[in-house]
Amino acid sequence: MAQPSEVGNRRRLRVNRFQMQQLSSQETALLEAIEPATMLAQVQAWSALNTGTGNLAGLAEQAALLADAFAALPGQVRLVEASPVEAIGSDGTIGTQEHGRHLVLRVRPDAPRRLLLTGHMDTVFAPDHPFQHLAWRDGETLNGPGVADMKGGLAVMLNALSAVETSAAAREIGYDVLINSDEEAGSLSSAPLIVQLARGKAAALTYEPALLPDGTLAGARGGSGNYSLVVTGRSAHAGRNPEDGRNAIVAAAALTLRLKALERDGLTVNPARIEGGSASNVVPATAVLRFNMRARDAAAIAEFERSISSLIGDIAARHEVGVALHGGLSRPPKPLDAATERLLGLVRECGAALGQAIGWQPSGGVCDGNNIAACGVPVVDTMGVRGGAIHSPDEYLIVPSLAERAALSALVLHRLAGGDPA
């Protein structure tokens, strides 16, 4: 991999690490434990390994590497089997989708005040995707699969916790770490684990990359659901007796147009794929329509659910086909409540103490922060690195942000140990 001088790059990271202001001597000492070069090496090693959500072998290897790395923290690391997830085949049959194991670390589980930190080890890039290698764009910008989303965030989380553990304040809090293997697919196999671990937590931090390259955080998020509509028609010869058939593809196309017509302010629907059919001289008896729904709030979700029920009944009657809906809402909306605004305020305060301007804005994207917020736990879910172009071959990490964001997290965690964000 082409890259600038390793020595020069490490020196640059160290020289520009912090603009320390308004810090106590304890906090200054805490931040001295931040190790930019270690984080960069971790990102390079972890991002060189393919961990597409369906690559179970790659995820197993990544989980083992992460278990070794997080074992440096006090507490017990374990790998948890994924919960079963329903999967609809291209022929409409119902099966089960396998996922990799999830990493859980529990530190001081009996502490009266406990936090949750979450991240994910999977990426959107399958083993056969052409984007598999790291490359330096310049002395501070690293391009590669998962460098921002979120191998960089995992390195930030680990380094921040390691720094906090050097402080006496760490003894005042306990925390759980969850690194799941299926976030990019909606966290369906880890959703029960998220609920279990969120229970009773004072606050949560999630290490998705910053919303914008300048470090802006995500505030409110809408909700999201992934669905499959299985259409069952009737086969017939396309020339001899087409009138005896019931064309599932045509019905699926009608469903697609009607679904798109449900959109309004605060509600979008993305029909993504129609599968089905066989030979061109056969009226297709089965089709599967897959789509995503995004809703700004609970009212939009309720309207969507009412509308799709009526739509399905109408299309089924008009085309004389069966229509079965599978899937559902996987990410509830995440509004900004008062507790979350106070937690964001603490992050901004810590950023100011480090010379980092921290702001936030709404996002149309979703993540595990949605699931955590639905449990009533205040969460800031973009505590990871600065970078951009995620989910594309142009994905990049702004390397100095490893140190910046680790310092930010360490300071936030340190201050959470001494006061209630809510």
C-alpha positions as CSV (number, residue, x, y, z in Angstrom):
1,M,0.0,0.0,0.0
2,A,1.4,3.4,-1.0
3,Q,1.6,5.7,1.9
4,P,3.7,8.7,3.2
5,S,6.6,8.2,5.6
6,E,5.4,6.3,8.6
7,V,7.7,8.3,10.9
8,G,6.6,11.6,9.4
9,N,2.9,10.7,9.7
10,R,3.2,9.7,13.3
11,R,5.1,12.9,14.1
12,R,2.3,14.9,12.5
13,L,-0.3,13.1,14.5
14,R,1.5,13.8,17.7
15,V,2.3,17.4,17.1
16,N,-1.3,18.3,16.1
17,R,-3.1,16.1,18.6
18,F,-4.8,18.7,20.9
19,Q,-5.5,22.3,21.4
20,M,-6.0,21.9,25.1
21,Q,-8.0,24.6,26.9
22,Q,-10.0,24.6,30.1
23,L,-8.7,21.2,31.3
24,S,-7.8,20.2,34.8
25,S,-4.5,18.5,35.5
26,Q,-6.3,15.2,35.7
27,E,-7.9,15.7,32.3
28,T,-4.6,16.8,30.8
29,A,-2.9,13.6,32.1
30,L,-5.8,11.5,30.8
31,L,-5.3,12.8,27.3
32,E,-1.6,12.1,27.4
33,A,-2.6,8.4,27.2
34,I,-4.1,8.9,23.7
35,E,-2.0,6.9,21.1
36,P,-2.6,8.1,17.5
37,A,0.0,5.8,16.0
38,T,-1.6,2.7,17.7
39,M,-5.0,3.7,16.4
40,L,-3.7,4.2,12.8
41,A,-2.1,0.8,12.9
42,Q,-5.3,-0.8,14.1
43,V,-7.4,0.9,11.4
44,Q,-4.9,-0.3,8.7
45,A,-5.0,-3.9,10.0
46,W,-8.7,-4.1,10.5
47,S,-9.7,-2.4,7.2
48,A,-7.4,-4.7,5.3
49,L,-9.7,-7.6,6.3
50,N,-13.0,-8.0,4.4
51,T,-16.0,-7.9,6.8
52,G,-19.0,-7.6,4.6
53,T,-22.1,-8.5,6.5
54,G,-22.4,-11.8,4.7
55,N,-18.8,-12.7,5.0
56,L,-19.0,-15.0,8.0
57,A,-15.4,-16.1,7.8
58,G,-14.1,-12.6,7.6
59,L,-16.3,-11.5,10.5
60,A,-15.1,-14.4,12.6
61,E,-11.5,-13.3,12.0
62,Q,-12.3,-9.7,12.8
63,A,-14.2,-10.7,15.9
64,A,-11.1,-12.6,17.2
65,L,-8.8,-9.6,16.5
66,L,-11.2,-7.3,18.3
67,A,-11.6,-9.7,21.2
68,D,-7.8,-9.7,21.6
69,A,-7.6,-5.9,21.4
70,F,-10.5,-5.2,23.8
71,A,-9.1,-7.8,26.3
72,A,-6.6,-5.1,27.3
73,L,-9.5,-3.4,29.2
74,P,-10.7,-4.8,32.5
75,G,-13.7,-7.0,32.4
76,Q,-14.8,-10.0,30.4
77,V,-15.0,-10.2,26.6
78,R,-17.3,-12.8,25.1
79,L,-18.7,-13.5,21.6
80,V,-22.4,-13.9,21.5
81,E,-24.3,-16.0,18.9
82,A,-26.5,-14.0,16.5
83,S,-30.3,-14.3,17.0
84,P,-32.2,-16.0,14.1
85,V,-33.3,-13.6,11.3
86,E,-36.1,-14.3,8.8
87,A,-35.0,-14.1,5.2
88,I,-37.2,-14.1,2.1
89,G,-35.7,-15.9,-0.9
90,S,-36.1,-14.7,-4.5
91,D,-38.7,-17.4,-5.0
92,G,-40.8,-16.1,-2.0
93,T,-39.8,-18.9,0.4
94,I,-39.1,-18.2,4.0
95,G,-35.7,-19.1,5.4
96,T,-33.1,-18.0,7.9
97,Q,-30.2,-15.6,7.4
98,E,-27.0,-16.3,9.2
99,H,-24.9,-13.6,10.8
100,G,-21.6,-13.4,12.6
101,R,-21.2,-13.4,16.3
102,H,-21.3,-10.2,18.3
103,L,-18.6,-9.0,20.7
104,V,-19.7,-7.9,24.2
105,L,-17.4,-6.6,26.9
106,R,-18.7,-5.9,30.5
107,V,-16.6,-3.7,32.8
108,R,-17.6,-3.2,36.5
109,P,-21.1,-4.6,36.0
110,D,-22.0,-3.8,39.7
111,A,-21.2,-0.1,39.4
112,P,-24.2,2.1,40.3
113,R,-23.7,4.2,37.2
114,R,-23.2,2.4,33.9
115,L,-22.8,3.4,30.3
116,L,-23.1,1.7,26.9
117,L,-20.7,2.1,24.0
118,T,-21.5,0.5,20.7
119,G,-20.0,-0.1,17.2
120,H,-20.1,-2.5,14.4
121,M,-17.5,-4.7,12.7
122,D,-19.3,-5.3,9.4
123,T,-19.1,-3.2,6.2
124,V,-21.2,-3.0,3.1
125,F,-18.4,-4.4,0.9
126,A,-18.7,-8.1,0.1
127,P,-15.7,-10.2,-0.6
128,D,-16.3,-10.0,-4.4
129,H,-16.5,-6.2,-4.3
130,P,-13.6,-4.5,-6.1
131,F,-13.0,-2.1,-3.2
132,Q,-10.7,-4.1,-1.0
133,H,-7.5,-2.1,-0.6
134,L,-6.1,0.9,1.4
135,A,-4.5,3.9,-0.3
136,W,-3.1,7.2,0.9
137,R,-4.7,10.2,-0.9
138,D,-2.3,12.6,0.8
139,G,-0.4,12.8,4.1
140,E,-3.6,13.0,6.2
141,T,-6.3,11.2,4.2
142,L,-6.6,7.4,4.0
143,N,-8.9,5.7,1.5
144,G,-10.2,2.2,2.2
145,P,-13.1,0.0,3.0
146,G,-14.5,0.7,6.4
147,V,-11.8,3.2,7.4
148,A,-14.5,5.6,8.5
149,D,-17.5,3.3,8.8
150,M,-16.4,2.1,11.2
151,K,-13.0,0.5,11.8
152,G,-11.7,4.0,12.6
153,G,-14.6,4.4,15.2
154,L,-13.7,1.1,16.8
155,A,-10.1,2.3,17.3
156,V,-11.3,5.6,18.7
157,M,-13.6,3.8,21.2
158,L,-10.9,1.4,22.4
159,N,-8.2,4.1,22.8
160,A,-10.6,6.4,24.6
161,L,-11.6,3.7,27.1
162,S,-7.9,2.7,27.6
163,A,-7.2,6.4,28.4
164,V,-10.1,6.6,30.8
165,E,-8.9,3.5,32.6
166,T,-5.7,5.3,33.6
167,S,-7.8,7.7,35.6
168,A,-9.1,7.2,39.1
169,A,-12.5,8.4,37.9
170,A,-12.9,5.2,35.9
171,R,-13.7,3.4,39.2
172,E,-16.9,5.4,39.5
173,I,-18.5,4.0,36.4
174,G,-19.1,0.7,34.7
175,Y,-19.8,0.1,31.0
176,D,-20.8,-2.4,28.4
177,V,-19.3,-2.5,24.9
178,L,-21.2,-4.0,22.1
179,I,-19.6,-4.5,18.6
180,N,-22.2,-6.2,16.4
181,S,-21.7,-7.9,13.1
182,D,-24.9,-6.9,11.3
183,E,-25.4,-3.1,11.7
184,E,-25.1,-2.5,8.0
185,A,-28.0,-4.9,7.4
186,G,-30.3,-3.3,10.0
187,S,-29.0,-5.0,13.2
188,L,-31.8,-7.5,13.1
189,S,-29.8,-10.3,14.7
190,S,-28.3,-8.0,17.4
191,A,-31.5,-6.0,18.2
192,P,-32.4,-8.1,21.2
193,L,-28.9,-7.7,22.5
194,I,-29.0,-4.0,22.1
195,V,-32.2,-3.8,24.2
196,Q,-30.7,-6.1,26.8
197,L,-27.5,-4.1,27.1
198,A,-29.2,-0.6,27.0
199,R,-31.4,-1.5,30.0
200,G,-30.5,0.7,33.0
201,K,-27.8,2.7,31.3
202,A,-27.3,6.4,32.2
203,A,-26.1,7.3,28.7
204,A,-24.7,5.7,25.5
205,L,-22.1,6.6,22.9
206,T,-22.0,5.0,19.4
207,Y,-19.0,5.3,17.1
208,E,-20.5,5.9,13.6
209,P,-18.4,8.5,11.7
210,A,-19.2,12.1,12.1
211,L,-22.1,13.3,10.0
212,L,-19.9,15.8,8.1
213,P,-16.1,15.9,7.5
214,D,-15.9,18.9,9.9
215,G,-17.0,16.7,12.8
216,T,-20.7,17.7,12.9
217,L,-22.7,15.1,14.9
218,A,-26.1,13.6,14.0
219,G,-29.0,14.9,16.1
220,A,-32.5,13.7,15.4
221,R,-32.9,10.7,13.1
222,G,-36.0,9.4,11.3
223,G,-37.0,5.7,11.4
224,S,-36.4,3.0,8.8
225,G,-37.8,-0.3,7.9
226,N,-37.0,-2.9,5.3
227,Y,-39.8,-5.0,3.8
228,S,-40.5,-7.7,1.2
229,L,-43.9,-8.2,-0.5
230,V,-44.3,-11.7,-1.8
231,V,-46.9,-11.8,-4.6
232,T,-48.4,-15.2,-5.5
233,G,-50.2,-15.4,-8.8
234,R,-51.0,-18.3,-11.2
235,S,-48.9,-19.8,-14.0
236,A,-50.2,-20.2,-17.5
237,H,-48.9,-20.4,-21.1
238,A,-48.3,-16.9,-22.4
239,G,-49.6,-17.7,-25.8
240,R,-52.3,-20.4,-25.5
241,N,-54.2,-19.4,-22.4
242,P,-52.7,-16.2,-20.8
243,E,-56.1,-15.3,-19.5
244,D,-55.9,-18.2,-17.1
245,G,-52.8,-16.8,-15.5
246,R,-52.4,-14.2,-12.8
247,N,-49.2,-12.3,-13.5
248,A,-47.3,-11.7,-10.3
249,I,-44.7,-9.4,-12.0
250,V,-47.5,-7.1,-13.2
251,A,-49.0,-7.0,-9.7
252,A,-45.6,-6.3,-8.2
253,A,-45.1,-3.4,-10.7
254,A,-48.5,-2.0,-9.6
255,L,-47.5,-2.3,-6.0
256,T,-44.2,-0.5,-6.8
257,L,-46.0,2.5,-8.3
258,R,-48.6,2.7,-5.5
259,L,-45.9,2.4,-2.8
260,K,-44.0,5.3,-4.3
261,A,-47.2,7.3,-4.4
262,L,-47.4,7.0,-0.6
263,E,-44.6,9.5,-0.2
264,R,-45.2,12.8,1.5
265,D,-43.3,15.3,3.7
266,G,-41.6,13.1,6.3
267,L,-42.2,9.8,4.6
268,T,-40.2,8.3,1.7
269,V,-40.4,4.8,0.1
270,N,-37.7,3.3,-2.0
271,P,-38.7,0.3,-4.1
272,A,-35.3,-1.4,-4.6
273,R,-35.8,-4.7,-6.4
274,I,-38.4,-7.0,-8.1
275,E,-37.5,-10.6,-8.4
276,G,-39.4,-13.5,-10.0
277,G,-40.5,-15.0,-13.2
278,S,-38.9,-17.6,-15.5
279,A,-39.2,-18.2,-19.2
280,S,-40.7,-15.4,-21.3
281,N,-43.5,-17.7,-22.5
282,V,-44.8,-18.4,-19.0
283,V,-47.1,-16.1,-17.0
284,P,-45.0,-15.6,-13.8
285,A,-46.7,-17.0,-10.7
286,T,-44.3,-15.5,-8.1
287,A,-42.6,-12.2,-7.6
288,V,-40.9,-10.5,-4.6
289,L,-40.8,-6.8,-4.2
290,R,-38.2,-5.4,-1.8
291,F,-38.4,-1.9,-0.5
292,N,-37.2,0.5,2.2
293,M,-39.4,3.0,4.1
294,R,-38.1,6.1,6.0
295,A,-40.3,8.0,8.3
296,R,-39.5,11.2,10.3
297,D,-41.7,10.4,13.3
298,A,-44.2,8.0,14.8
299,A,-47.2,9.7,13.1
300,A,-45.7,9.1,9.7
301,I,-45.1,5.4,10.5
302,A,-48.7,5.0,11.7
303,E,-49.9,6.5,8.4
304,F,-47.7,4.3,6.4
305,E,-48.9,1.2,8.1
306,R,-52.5,2.1,7.5
307,S,-51.9,3.0,3.9
308,I,-49.9,-0.2,3.0
309,S,-52.6,-2.4,4.5
310,S,-55.2,-0.8,2.3
311,L,-52.9,-0.8,-0.7
312,I,-52.1,-4.5,-0.4
313,G,-55.8,-5.4,-0.2
314,D,-56.6,-3.3,-3.2
315,I,-53.9,-4.7,-5.4
316,A,-54.6,-8.3,-4.4
317,A,-58.3,-7.8,-5.3
318,R,-57.6,-6.0,-8.6
319,H,-55.0,-8.5,-9.9
320,E,-56.5,-11.6,-8.2
321,V,-53.2,-12.5,-6.5
322,G,-52.0,-13.2,-3.0
323,V,-49.8,-10.6,-1.3
324,A,-47.9,-11.2,1.9
325,L,-45.9,-8.6,3.7
326,H,-42.7,-9.5,5.5
327,G,-40.2,-7.4,7.4
328,G,-41.0,-4.3,9.4
329,L,-39.6,-1.2,11.2
330,S,-36.0,-2.0,12.3
331,R,-35.0,1.5,13.3
332,P,-37.5,3.5,15.3
333,P,-37.3,7.3,14.9
334,K,-34.8,9.1,17.2
335,P,-36.2,12.5,18.2
336,L,-34.1,14.8,20.3
337,D,-35.4,14.7,23.8
338,A,-34.2,16.8,26.7
339,A,-31.8,14.2,28.1
340,T,-30.2,13.7,24.7
341,E,-29.8,17.4,24.2
342,R,-28.0,17.6,27.5
343,L,-25.7,14.8,26.5
344,L,-25.0,16.6,23.2
345,G,-24.3,19.7,25.2
346,L,-21.7,17.8,27.3
347,V,-20.0,16.6,24.1
348,R,-20.0,20.2,22.8
349,E,-18.6,21.5,26.1
350,C,-15.8,18.8,26.0
351,G,-15.1,19.7,22.4
352,A,-14.7,23.4,23.3
353,A,-12.2,22.5,26.0
354,L,-10.2,20.7,23.3
355,G,-10.4,23.4,20.7
356,Q,-13.0,21.4,18.7
357,A,-16.1,23.2,17.5
358,I,-18.9,20.6,17.9
359,G,-22.4,21.0,16.4
360,W,-25.2,18.7,15.3
361,Q,-28.0,18.5,12.8
362,P,-30.8,16.1,11.8
363,S,-29.9,13.1,9.6
364,G,-31.8,10.9,7.2
365,G,-29.5,8.0,8.0
366,V,-30.2,5.5,10.7
367,C,-28.0,3.4,13.0
368,D,-27.9,1.5,16.3
369,G,-28.4,4.9,18.0
370,N,-32.1,4.7,16.9
371,N,-32.5,1.4,18.7
372,I,-30.8,2.6,21.9
373,A,-32.8,5.8,22.0
374,A,-36.0,3.7,21.7
375,C,-35.0,2.1,25.0
376,G,-35.1,5.5,26.7
377,V,-31.3,6.0,26.9
378,P,-29.8,9.3,25.8
379,V,-27.3,8.6,23.0
380,V,-24.8,10.5,20.8
381,D,-24.3,8.1,17.9
382,T,-21.6,9.8,15.7
383,M,-18.6,9.8,18.1
384,G,-16.4,8.2,15.5
385,V,-13.8,9.7,13.1
386,R,-14.1,12.5,10.6
387,G,-14.2,11.3,7.0
388,G,-16.7,10.8,4.3
389,A,-18.0,9.0,1.1
390,I,-19.0,6.0,3.3
391,H,-20.6,3.0,1.5
392,S,-18.6,3.9,-1.7
393,P,-15.1,3.1,-3.1
394,D,-14.2,6.7,-2.2
395,E,-14.6,6.2,1.5
396,Y,-11.9,8.1,3.4
397,L,-10.6,8.7,6.9
398,I,-9.1,12.1,8.0
399,V,-6.3,10.5,10.0
400,P,-5.7,13.3,12.5
401,S,-9.3,12.9,13.6
402,L,-8.3,9.6,15.3
403,A,-6.6,11.5,18.0
404,E,-9.2,14.3,18.0
405,R,-12.1,12.0,18.5
406,A,-10.4,9.7,21.0
407,A,-9.6,12.8,23.1
408,L,-13.2,14.0,22.8
409,S,-14.6,10.6,23.9
410,A,-12.1,10.2,26.7
411,L,-13.0,13.6,28.1
412,V,-16.8,13.0,27.7
413,L,-16.4,9.6,29.5
414,H,-14.3,11.2,32.3
415,R,-16.9,13.9,32.9
416,L,-19.7,11.4,32.8
417,A,-18.0,9.6,35.6
418,G,-18.5,12.7,37.7
419,G,-22.0,13.8,36.9
420,D,-25.3,12.8,35.4
421,P,-25.8,13.9,31.8
422,A,-29.6,13.6,32.2
